[in-house]
């Protein structure tokens, strides 16, 4: 009797859990659905009676050009900044993972801290310095500053991967006659590939979506979020939905990459220990 | 048996063998990150604090050491620009938004960790962090079209005759909070889910076997065990929302209404003041004040979590 009652309340609790999840996912995904859906709606205002399907907002987007130009800027800067941060981050993560030295703790904090400082503060700070050396207001400024905030992400993700590497592998390579550089590039680097790819993807996403720093330093070569921001000040129309849908389609492609690389990396230890 | 084969002994002499280039390699690996961060992270920050003491004359920056920015800011603290009120508004909106996000995300992460079958959990997490991969500014735009007076949510509620007048959400700080909660939730769900995954399940069943009710297991075992994760998530939420400018401008309309009145957030104020004046020294001084506030919060947060343990 008591057990039956308990099972009943268990089922009730599970049901409540599912209901809550459903509501929660509704909240989380609602704006994305709205964005995609209303990019195809005829009416200017996203209201209830559906007025008809259209592609005119996509046409408008293509003919206007401002947002596409900014998208191009973003697609130049973000992959490069992510790549630079990943390369710098890989070497730093390797050294921090392998060596013990004086000041290591301080150094690891210093290398992680840029991501903890709000981008608003970093944006003002970057502008102050870059405008002194005439490096403000270009795509190069966005590249230079984004690398700073992406390095911590890269170090963190690659460190997770390196920590999973048995140190014997590298030692075995040395004992078999490899130099340290050879071991680094032919043993450690291949091992780190999932971490490196995950780091690049996440860095790319951060950079691609970053607004405040780019707003301060990009000047007349705005990245996409900056251009959207100034676009919104003048026109609120569904071509924003259209570019949003395009971006979201791009990120779904990225997400597939993330599902394949990043999530397994983060959850690997845990799922292993659960099976054990 | 282990003794019979010498080769199977731990080869400690081999393990200590490291090639000669070690120290050189170490510095070459660390150099790019250290040099890059010194030049483009530490230097700008030091410069930021320094520029706060400069002045502007005829649209040109004048280096020097003048307290005039700070004197000016503190003179207008309660009048004219009313920075104190903006700071108050920021603290109020950020702390309530953070609290609500934790309140929303903890049960959500719990439902994923305990109700969803293990093989589907990864998919659930992936779905939960999906908004994070779409553009933040465009999500805010989508919320704006959904929440405004003619928006989907208001027209939906009106067709159902649940409300007669459209509810005002956009251009109030409620709107700001919705934007912030939606921004913070994916990462917070991930943090809290990982914290819940780390909880040893046998402790939970042990408590239950010893006669604890579900509530007791939750309040006295699960919650204390995941406390670090919660504190971590809350500090993260607080720092992000204090520094966020977009939600306050796009959904809060710049000077959104809250119980304190129609006041801007401090972060949005910094951005808008710079857009209007391009006065870098003054903006730097305001940013420095924001740094001080955040350091104080971090300090208070660590003190709080220590004193409770």
Interface residues (C-beta under 8 A of the other chain):
Chain A: X13 X14 X17 X18 X20 X21 X24 X25 X27 X28 X29 X30 X31 X32 X34 X35 X38 X45 X46 X47 X48 X87 X88 X89 X91 X92 X94 X95 X96 X98 X99 X101 X107 X110 X111 X113 X114 X116 X117 X118 X119 X120 X121 X122 X124 X125 X126 X127 X128 X129 X130 X131 X132 X144 X145 X147 X148 X151 X155 X171 X174 X175 X179 X180 X181 X184 X205 X208 X209 X211 X212 X215 X216 X224 X225 X228 X229 X232 X236 X240 X241 X243 X244 X247 X248 X251 X252 X254 X255 X258 X259 X263 X266 X267 X270 X274
Chain B: X14 X15 X17 X18 X19 X21 X22 X25 X26 X28 X29 X30 X32 X33 X34 X36 X37 X40 X41 X42 X43 X44 X45 X47 X48 X51 X104 X107 X108 X110 X111 X112 X114 X115 X116 X118 X122 X124 X125 X126 X127 X128 X130 X131 X132 X133 X134 X135 X136 X137 X138 X139 X141 X142 X143 X144 X145 X146 X150 X151 X152 X155 X156 X159 X182 X185 X186 X194 X197 X198 X214 X239 X240 X242 X243 X244 X245 X246 X250 X267 X270 X271 X274 X280 X283 X284 X287 X290 X291 X294
